[in-house]
């Protein structure tokens, strides 16, 4: 990867200059195309790259995160993977209109993970009632009830032990009349489900994922695939060693299908897969080792045991084990502090990658924070009615702290007023909304919406640091901000609570609350 030089004004936020330097593949064990934690920054109007890279900058910032989690043995690796899946589903808070979508593999590697998930379900810790699953592959011509079909595998080893709706468990039909139509329909179902939230996969000794064997396209989609002789020979042990009984064709998701998932977790265990793991993370992307494509996925986790790391460099193993130690420390650390995340159309201040991911484990969803912030910033755009499904208080707490801090910098010690007015105002509007709405609303949801809509007031208080808001200018600015905050809050409430035609009625008490904040800010 060639060196990219950035101008100083390219990445600027709060006086902090961020420089992106090249990271070599031999340093810390990442592939040539992989970037440790930070993918590519791009800001077309604020920075430029020079050299012969031909990088065209746009208004986007991509964060590429690749983790290698090393456990002592297969059982611990399986337990870690199962806990991760469990946490992801719980954090997502699936419901009747909000399904978590999970991609699943077959084979011997995920069996331990499935057993743990079944255990969590039986203990009452996890439900699959609102989970949709999509399996990676299926043999062609093998009856569904055949003991070696992947339908039988999934139902015997997983599905029949949990509370998943059979209609939500999607497995390719290798006996379909039109196999290509079956593949196309499978892709369509994934799209209709909103894409895969977490795709779990395993690999073979040759680095293939699903039936994407060496030489497969790295942008391939779900398709009919003729199996390589090596695969047929390897599968003969499941068919009494009789090659004539082994299917020679299969339906499989493509590498591109898995790459479209929002997150990918790949399980790699055993010394016989050590060379494949080496190819996956220490060498470049190569279609002969299809698992290497996931170096370029925005969020990939390789979960392996000690035996699978035998081909890796010692410093690679030490590096990732060091990351795991940091991972454990930050779980404790992030319980004590509120992290700083500033995200706008121009720039993002990035925390260390491990802290970022651990905050998500704690239930802090940065995508939701960003979407709610955008909703507030554009009060004229209709709000999504599901925006209040997530009772998120991280953003509101951050904005309250920011308002208090900016007032302090403006010479007004008003932290107590900010928190007091916030709590009392939320109580009042909570009571009012429950009287007006037949469905009712929780105090947490009210606090979340009112807190996010405090953002324009933070902008006003920031202006007070640099110039006086006394006089006509300050009065007009305060009125505009009050209207902005009130319109955003009432828009979200009316959309979420199905109270069409009552926005102005809701906006009035909101305006009274934000008017108090404006008085503290201006005077």
Residue pairs with C-beta under 8 A, 6 or more apart in sequence:
1 22
1 23
1 24
1 32
1 33
2 22
2 51
2 52
2 53
3 21
3 22
3 51
4 20
4 21
4 22
4 49
4 50
4 51
4 53
4 55
5 49
5 50
5 51
6 19
6 20
6 41
6 47
6 48
6 49
7 47
7 48
8 17
9 46
9 47
10 41
10 43
10 46
10 47
10 48
11 17
11 18
11 19
11 20
11 41
11 43
11 46
11 47
11 347
12 18
12 46
12 347
13 342
13 346
13 347
13 348
13 349
14 342
14 349
16 349
18 41
18 347
18 349
18 350
20 38
20 40
20 41
23 30
23 35
23 36
25 31
25 32
25 34
25 282
25 283
25 284
28 36
28 315
28 316
28 319
29 68
29 281
29 282
29 312
29 313
29 315
29 316
29 317
29 319
29 320
30 36
30 66
30 281
30 282
30 295
31 280
31 281
31 282
31 283
31 284
31 285
31 292
31 295
32 283
32 284
32 285
33 284
33 285
33 295
33 296
34 64
34 66
34 281
34 295
34 296
35 64
36 66
36 353
37 63
37 64
37 65
37 350
37 352
37 353
38 63
38 64
38 350
38 353
39 62
39 63
39 64
39 298
40 55
40 61
40 62
40 64
41 47
41 61
41 62
42 55
42 56
42 57
42 58
42 59
42 60
42 61
42 62
43 57
43 58
43 59
43 61
43 346
43 347
44 56
44 57
44 58
44 59
45 59
45 346
46 346
46 347
47 57
48 57
49 55
49 57
59 345
59 346
61 347
61 348
62 298
63 298
63 350
63 353
63 356
64 296
64 297
64 298
65 298
65 299
65 300
65 353
65 356
65 357
66 281
66 294
66 295
66 297
66 300
66 301
66 302
67 300
67 301
67 302
67 320
67 323
67 357
68 281
68 301
68 302
68 304
68 316
68 320
68 323
69 77
69 80
69 301
69 302
69 303
69 304
69 320
69 324
70 304
70 305
70 306
70 309
70 317
70 320
70 321
70 324
71 77
71 80
71 303
71 304
71 305
71 306
72 305
72 306
73 305
73 306
74 112
74 269
74 270
74 305
75 112
76 305
77 112
77 267
77 269
77 303
77 304
77 305
78 110
78 111
78 112
78 113
78 115
78 116
78 267
79 112
79 116
80 303
81 110
81 113
81 116
81 200
81 265
81 267
81 303
82 112
82 113
82 114
82 116
82 117
82 120
83 116
84 265
84 301
84 303
85 102
85 113
85 117
85 198
85 200
85 265
86 117
86 120
86 125
86 126
87 361
88 100
88 197
88 198
88 263
89 100
89 102
89 126
89 128
89 131
90 126
91 360
91 361
91 363
91 365
92 98
92 100
92 197
93 389
93 390
94 100
94 129
94 130
94 131
95 130
95 389
96 130
97 386
98 130
98 386
98 389
99 130
99 131
99 132
99 168
99 193
99 194
100 130
100 131
100 132
100 197
100 198
101 131
101 132
101 133
101 134
101 190
101 193
101 194
101 195
101 196
101 197
101 198
102 131
102 132
102 133
102 134
102 196
102 197
102 198
102 199
102 200
103 133
103 134
103 135
103 136
103 196
103 198
103 199
103 200
103 201
103 253
103 258
103 261
104 110
104 133
104 134
104 135
104 136
104 154
104 158
104 200
105 135
105 136
105 200
105 201
105 202
105 210
105 267
106 135
106 136
106 137
106 150
106 153
106 154
106 202
107 202
109 202
109 267
109 268
109 269
109 270
110 200
110 202
110 267
111 157
113 200
113 267
114 157
114 158
117 126
117 158
117 162
118 158
118 161
118 162
120 126
121 127
121 128
121 161
121 162
121 163
122 161
127 163
128 162
128 163
128 164
129 163
129 164
129 165
131 164
131 168
132 168
132 169
132 170
132 193
133 164
133 168
133 169
133 170
134 170
134 186
134 189
134 190
134 193
134 196
134 253
135 150
135 154
135 169
135 170
135 171
135 172
136 201
136 209
136 210
136 211
136 252
136 253
136 258
137 150
137 172
137 210
137 211
137 250
137 251
137 252
137 253
138 149
138 150
138 151
138 171
138 172
138 173
138 174
138 250
138 251
139 148
139 149
139 150
139 174
139 247
139 249
139 250
140 174
140 175
140 179
140 224
140 247
140 249
140 250
140 251
141 174
141 175
141 247
141 249
142 148
142 149
142 174
142 175
142 247
143 149
143 175
144 151
144 152
144 173
144 175
145 151
145 152
146 152
148 238
148 239
149 174
150 171
151 171
154 169
154 171
159 166
159 169
170 186
170 189
172 182
172 183
172 186
172 222
172 251
172 252
173 182
173 251
174 247
174 250
174 251
176 182
179 224
179 251
180 223
180 224
182 251
183 221
183 222
183 223
183 224
183 251
184 222
186 222
186 251
186 253
187 221
187 222
187 257
190 196
190 257
190 260
195 260
195 261
195 262
196 258
196 260
196 261
196 262
197 261
197 262
197 263
198 261
198 262
198 263
198 264
198 265
199 258
199 261
199 263
199 264
199 265
200 264
200 265
200 266
200 267
201 209
201 210
201 258
201 264
201 265
201 266
201 267
202 209
202 266
202 267
202 268
203 209
203 266
203 268
203 273
203 276
203 280
203 291
204 231
204 234
204 273
204 276
205 272
205 273
205 275
205 276
206 213
206 214
206 230
206 276
206 289
207 214
207 276
207 279
207 280
207 288
207 289
207 290
207 291
207 292
208 214
208 216
208 231
208 290
208 291
209 255
209 258
209 266
209 290
209 291
210 252
210 253
210 254
210 258
211 225
211 227
211 231
211 250
211 252
212 220
212 225
212 252
212 254
212 255
212 290
213 225
213 227
213 228
213 230
213 231
213 290
214 228
214 287
214 288
214 289
214 290
215 287
215 288
216 225
216 254
216 255
216 287
216 290
217 254
217 255
217 256
217 287
218 255
218 256
218 259
218 285
218 287
218 290
218 293
219 254
219 255
219 256
219 259
220 254
220 255
220 256
220 257
221 253
221 254
221 256
221 257
222 251
222 252
222 253
222 254
222 257
223 251
223 252
223 254
224 249
224 250
224 251
225 249
225 250
225 251
225 252
226 248
226 249
227 235
227 247
227 248
227 249
227 250
232 243
232 246
232 248
233 243
235 246
235 247
236 242
236 243
236 246
238 246
239 245
239 246
255 290
255 293
258 264
258 294
259 293
259 294
259 296
259 297
261 297
262 298
262 299
263 299
263 300
263 301
264 294
264 297
264 299
264 300
264 301
265 300
265 301
265 303
266 280
266 291
266 294
266 300
266 301
266 302
266 303
267 303
267 304
268 276
268 277
268 280
268 302
268 303
268 304
268 308
269 304
269 305
269 307
269 308
270 305
270 307
270 308
271 307
271 308
271 310
273 308
274 307
274 308
274 309
274 310
274 311
274 312
275 311
276 289
276 291
277 302
277 304
277 308
277 309
277 311
277 312
278 311
278 312
279 286
279 289
279 291
279 292
280 289
280 291
280 292
280 294
280 295
280 302
281 295
281 302
281 312
281 316
282 312
282 313
282 316
283 289
283 292
284 292
284 295
285 292
285 293
285 295
285 296
286 292
287 293
294 300
309 317
323 354
326 352
326 354
327 354
327 357
327 358
330 352
330 354
330 355
330 358
331 358
331 361
331 362
333 355
334 355
334 358
334 359
334 362
335 362
338 394
338 397
338 398
338 401
339 351
339 355
339 359
340 349
340 351
341 348
341 349
341 351
341 366
341 369
341 398
342 348
342 349
343 349
343 366
343 370
343 373
350 356
351 359
356 366
359 366
360 366
364 392
364 394
365 390
365 392
368 390
368 392
369 392
369 394
369 395
371 384
371 387
372 387
372 392
372 395
372 448
372 452
373 395
373 452
373 455
375 381
375 383
375 384
375 387
375 452
375 488
375 491
375 492
376 452
376 453
376 455
376 456
376 488
377 455
379 484
379 487
379 488
379 491
382 491
382 495
383 491
383 492
383 495
383 496
384 495
385 495
385 496
385 498
386 496
387 492
387 495
387 496
388 441
388 445
388 448
388 449
388 492
388 496
390 448
391 442
391 444
391 445
391 448
392 448
393 444
393 447
393 448
393 451
395 448
395 451
395 452
396 447
396 448
396 450
396 451
396 452
396 454
397 451
399 451
399 452
399 454
399 455
399 458
400 418
400 419
400 422
400 451
400 454
402 458
403 418
403 454
403 457
403 458
403 461
403 517
403 521
404 414
404 415
404 418
404 419
406 458
406 461
406 462
406 464
406 465
407 413
407 414
407 415
407 418
407 461
407 464
407 520
407 521
408 414
408 415
409 465
410 461
410 464
410 465
412 464
412 520
412 521
414 520
417 520
418 517
418 520
421 513
421 516
421 517
421 520
422 447
422 450
422 451
422 454
425 450
425 513
425 516
426 443
426 446
426 447
426 450
427 443
428 509
428 513
429 446
429 450
429 509
429 510
429 513
430 441
430 442
430 443
430 446
430 447
432 506
432 509
433 441
433 446
433 493
433 497
433 506
434 440
434 441
436 499
436 502
436 505
436 506
437 497
437 498
437 499
439 497
439 498
441 493
441 496
441 497
445 496
449 489
449 492
449 493
449 496
450 489
450 510
450 513
452 488
453 485
453 486
453 488
453 489
453 492
453 510
453 514
454 485
454 514
454 517
456 481
456 484
456 485
456 488
457 481
457 485
457 514
457 517
457 518
457 521
459 481
460 469
460 477
460 478
460 481
460 518
460 521
460 522
461 521
463 469
463 477
464 521
464 522
468 474
469 477
469 478
469 521
469 522
470 522
470 523
474 522
475 522
477 522
478 518
478 519
478 521
478 522
479 518
481 514
481 518
482 511
482 514
482 515
482 518
483 511
485 510
485 511
485 514
485 517
486 507
486 508
486 510
486 511
486 514
487 507
489 506
489 507
489 510
489 514
490 503
490 504
490 506
490 507
490 510
491 503
493 499
493 506
494 500
494 502
494 503
494 506
499 506
